[in-house]
Amino acid sequence: MLNDPPFATPISFRYRTKAHQAFFARVGVKTENGATTPIARHISTGVFEKVFSPAAGECRELFQRDPLRADQKWLSGDGKPLQDEHLHGASPDDVCRIVSTDRVGGAGKAIALTHRMLTERVFRTQTVFGNRLPRCARTHCDLDFSDDVCVQFLLHILCRGGTIFLPGRSIEDVVSTFLDLKVEAVVAVPPGLARYLQFFEQHGSLRGSLDTILCVGGPLSPALSKRVRARLSPNLIAAYGWAETGTAAAAPAHAIADVPGAAGFVTPGLSVEAVDDSGKALPPGTAGRLRIRGPYVLANYWDAATAGGALRDGWFYPGERGSVSADNLLVLAKPDSGAGP
């Protein structure tokens, strides 16, 4: 849906009460004087004030003249895509979202996701984390919209008719939402999960309704895993991956708690290998440079010149070391000066 820069990609919604702020999801980049930078995330009001378009000025005028409103009519019809001048037609391989990432020891890169890639990653959410998480209708996502995982869960949950809750002004607000609205699942990174755990441990009388917790964005320590399962929910899932690959490994936390550095089992559809410095695949359980290949892996960066050897011969090299066991358990090694693509 994105053609030639510069372009703007805001999406905003109007909530029923003034207590809820509208959100403006950051989903793109812009170009100024030849330099590409992320578009800042904003808070906005109104109903679908702007859409993806290389002609942002024309789009604004169109919506000011004739707003596109989401109402009950969207829930009826023959199931065919809307035919409306507000909507920009796109093919499955058009870019719909650009995210930035930082690699170990390297500069940030812009990752362009097509409609096809994003749809496939959203669909995988239904299966790669087990069968409990997809059944949860009310999920709190403790991530920012600049995070690719947050957008995937937003789309997945709303497509299923569920409700997604976003971070509040304080941890007290978030916990109040857990209890009052009976939130069933939480998606968080380890530091965020530790913050919620500390609050519940300090208030021993609180009893939440969490069925499942998904920890993403970094390795889950055995100590944190044990405390979360004892206090918040026994159904804790650990997941690991990169923006270039999506979820590369996942597992019930209790199944990998006793394996130092374990990130999870390699998810279906992906191949993960440990290789030596010459690129030769190492035997199972032998630590080396990690590389990942599969249909969900990025083909190239928005600016191919920034790849820096991270994408070679169909493989993505994240610059991390680890091993893959005979039963496909991905184990991360501690970072060292030799790590790199």
KAZI-V303454 format. One record per residue. SS is DSSP state (H for helix, E for strand, - for the rest). PSI is psi in radians with two decimals (none if undefined). Layout:
ss->SS psi->PSI
ss->SS psi->PSI
This chain:
ss->- psi->-0.12
ss->- psi->2.27
ss->- psi->-1.70
ss->- psi->2.34
ss->- psi->2.75
ss->- psi->2.66
ss->- psi->2.76
ss->E psi->2.56
ss->- psi->0.83
ss->- psi->2.57
ss->- psi->2.25
ss->- psi->2.66
ss->- psi->2.67
ss->- psi->2.25
ss->- psi->2.88
ss->- psi->-0.52
ss->- psi->2.72
ss->- psi->-0.30
ss->- psi->-0.37
ss->- psi->2.18
ss->- psi->2.54
ss->- psi->2.76
ss->- psi->2.72
ss->E psi->1.77
ss->- psi->2.25
ss->- psi->2.01
ss->- psi->0.33
ss->- psi->-3.00
ss->E psi->2.90
ss->E psi->2.80
ss->E psi->2.21
ss->E psi->2.13
ss->- psi->0.63
ss->- psi->-0.10
ss->E psi->2.30
ss->E psi->2.17
ss->E psi->2.67
ss->E psi->2.54
ss->- psi->2.30
ss->- psi->2.62
ss->- psi->2.40
ss->E psi->2.87
ss->- psi->2.27
ss->- psi->2.86
ss->- psi->3.02
ss->- psi->3.06
ss->- psi->1.96
ss->- psi->0.99
ss->- psi->-0.51
ss->- psi->2.78
ss->- psi->3.00
ss->- psi->2.26
ss->E psi->2.43
ss->- psi->-0.28
ss->- psi->1.25
ss->H psi->-0.63
ss->H psi->-0.77
ss->H psi->-0.64
ss->H psi->-0.74
ss->H psi->-0.77
ss->H psi->-0.69
ss->H psi->-0.77
ss->H psi->-0.53
ss->H psi->-0.60
ss->H psi->-0.70
ss->- psi->1.47
ss->- psi->2.53
ss->- psi->1.99
ss->- psi->2.46
ss->- psi->2.01
ss->- psi->-2.95
ss->H psi->-0.42
ss->H psi->-0.46
ss->H psi->-0.28
ss->H psi->0.07
ss->- psi->2.97
ss->- psi->-2.93
ss->- psi->0.09
ss->- psi->-0.02
ss->- psi->2.70
ss->- psi->2.58
ss->- psi->2.43
ss->- psi->1.76
ss->- psi->2.46
ss->- psi->-0.31
ss->- psi->-0.46
ss->- psi->2.33
ss->- psi->2.15
ss->- psi->2.53
ss->- psi->2.70
ss->- psi->2.82
ss->- psi->-0.46
ss->- psi->0.19
ss->- psi->2.56
ss->E psi->2.32
ss->E psi->-0.27
ss->E psi->2.43
ss->E psi->2.23
ss->E psi->2.70
ss->E psi->2.67
ss->E psi->2.84
ss->- psi->2.32
ss->- psi->2.75
ss->- psi->2.08
ss->- psi->0.24
ss->- psi->3.03
ss->- psi->2.85
ss->- psi->2.59
ss->E psi->2.64
ss->E psi->2.19
ss->E psi->2.10
ss->E psi->2.09
ss->E psi->2.31
ss->E psi->2.94
ss->H psi->-0.72
ss->H psi->-0.83
ss->H psi->-0.78
ss->H psi->-0.70
ss->H psi->-0.75
ss->H psi->-0.68
ss->H psi->-0.67
ss->H psi->-0.75
ss->H psi->-0.63
ss->H psi->-0.46
ss->- psi->-0.44
ss->- psi->-0.36
ss->- psi->-0.61
ss->- psi->-0.27
ss->- psi->0.27
ss->- psi->-3.09
ss->- psi->-0.06
ss->- psi->-0.80
ss->H psi->-0.77
ss->H psi->-0.35
ss->H psi->-0.18
ss->- psi->2.16
ss->- psi->-0.35
ss->E psi->1.91
ss->E psi->2.31
ss->E psi->2.19
ss->E psi->1.89
ss->- psi->0.85
ss->- psi->2.89
ss->- psi->2.71
ss->- psi->-0.27
ss->- psi->-0.23
ss->- psi->2.24
ss->H psi->-0.62
ss->H psi->-0.68
ss->H psi->-0.78
ss->H psi->-0.70
ss->H psi->-0.76
ss->H psi->-0.62
ss->H psi->-0.88
ss->H psi->-0.74
ss->H psi->-0.81
ss->H psi->-0.78
ss->H psi->-0.62
ss->H psi->-0.48
ss->- psi->0.00
ss->- psi->0.28
ss->- psi->-3.01
ss->E psi->2.31
ss->E psi->2.36
ss->E psi->2.37
ss->E psi->2.86
ss->- psi->2.43
ss->- psi->-2.96
ss->- psi->-0.43
ss->- psi->2.89
ss->H psi->-0.50
ss->H psi->-0.73
ss->H psi->-0.75
ss->H psi->-0.81
ss->H psi->-0.63
ss->H psi->-0.68
ss->H psi->-0.75
ss->H psi->-0.84
ss->H psi->-0.81
ss->H psi->-0.69
ss->- psi->0.14
ss->- psi->0.97
ss->- psi->2.34
ss->- psi->-0.46
ss->E psi->2.69
ss->E psi->2.38
ss->E psi->2.12
ss->E psi->2.80
ss->E psi->2.84
ss->H psi->-0.78
ss->H psi->-0.69
ss->H psi->-0.70
ss->H psi->-0.69
ss->H psi->-0.61
ss->H psi->-0.76
ss->H psi->-0.71
ss->H psi->-0.79
ss->H psi->-0.71
ss->H psi->-0.78
ss->H psi->-0.60
ss->H psi->-0.56
ss->H psi->-0.34
ss->- psi->1.39
ss->- psi->-0.36
ss->- psi->-0.21
ss->- psi->2.37
ss->- psi->1.90
ss->- psi->-3.11
ss->- psi->0.39
ss->- psi->2.22
ss->- psi->-0.73
ss->E psi->2.50
ss->E psi->2.32
ss->E psi->2.15
ss->E psi->2.11
ss->E psi->3.05
ss->- psi->0.03
ss->- psi->2.80
ss->- psi->2.47
ss->- psi->2.06
ss->- psi->2.60
ss->H psi->-0.67
ss->H psi->-0.80
ss->H psi->-0.71
ss->H psi->-0.81
ss->H psi->-0.76
ss->H psi->-0.72
ss->H psi->-0.76
ss->H psi->-0.53
ss->H psi->-0.54
ss->H psi->-0.65
ss->- psi->-0.88
ss->- psi->2.38
ss->- psi->-0.27
ss->- psi->1.34
ss->E psi->2.24
ss->E psi->2.30
ss->E psi->2.37
ss->E psi->2.62
ss->E psi->2.53
ss->E psi->-3.00
ss->E psi->2.75
ss->- psi->-0.52
ss->- psi->-0.37
ss->- psi->-0.32
ss->E psi->-2.81
ss->E psi->2.00
ss->E psi->-0.48
ss->E psi->2.54
ss->E psi->2.68
ss->E psi->2.68
ss->E psi->2.32
ss->H psi->-0.64
ss->H psi->-0.43
ss->H psi->-0.35
ss->H psi->0.11
ss->- psi->-0.52
ss->- psi->0.09
ss->- psi->1.87
ss->- psi->2.25
ss->- psi->-0.01
ss->E psi->2.27
ss->E psi->-0.41
ss->E psi->3.08
ss->E psi->2.43
ss->E psi->2.29
ss->- psi->2.65
ss->- psi->2.47
ss->- psi->-0.23
ss->E psi->2.61
ss->E psi->2.22
ss->E psi->2.26
ss->E psi->2.69
ss->E psi->2.27
ss->E psi->2.81
ss->- psi->-3.05
ss->- psi->-0.36
ss->- psi->-0.06
ss->- psi->0.15
ss->- psi->2.31
ss->E psi->2.37
ss->- psi->2.76
ss->- psi->2.73
ss->- psi->2.37
ss->- psi->-0.09
ss->- psi->2.24
ss->- psi->2.49
ss->E psi->-2.89
ss->E psi->2.30
ss->E psi->2.57
ss->E psi->2.62
ss->E psi->2.44
ss->E psi->2.58
ss->E psi->3.03
ss->- psi->-0.25
ss->- psi->0.04
ss->- psi->2.46
ss->- psi->2.38
ss->- psi->-0.63
ss->- psi->2.90
ss->- psi->2.84
ss->- psi->-0.75
ss->- psi->1.76
ss->H psi->-0.43
ss->H psi->-0.29
ss->H psi->-0.03
ss->- psi->-0.74
ss->- psi->0.58
ss->- psi->0.02
ss->- psi->-0.41
ss->E psi->1.96
ss->E psi->2.23
ss->- psi->0.66
ss->- psi->0.01
ss->E psi->2.58
ss->E psi->2.22
ss->- psi->1.84
ss->- psi->-0.15
ss->- psi->0.40
ss->- psi->2.71
ss->E psi->2.64
ss->E psi->-2.95
ss->E psi->2.84
ss->E psi->2.14
ss->- psi->3.05
ss->- psi->-0.48
ss->- psi->0.40
ss->- psi->0.51
ss->E psi->2.12
ss->E psi->2.16
ss->E psi->2.16
ss->E psi->2.42
ss->- psi->2.76
ss->- psi->2.45
ss->- psi->2.49
ss->- psi->3.03
ss->- psi->-0.26
ss->- psi->-0.11
ss->- psi->2.48
ss->- psi->2.84
ss->- psi->none
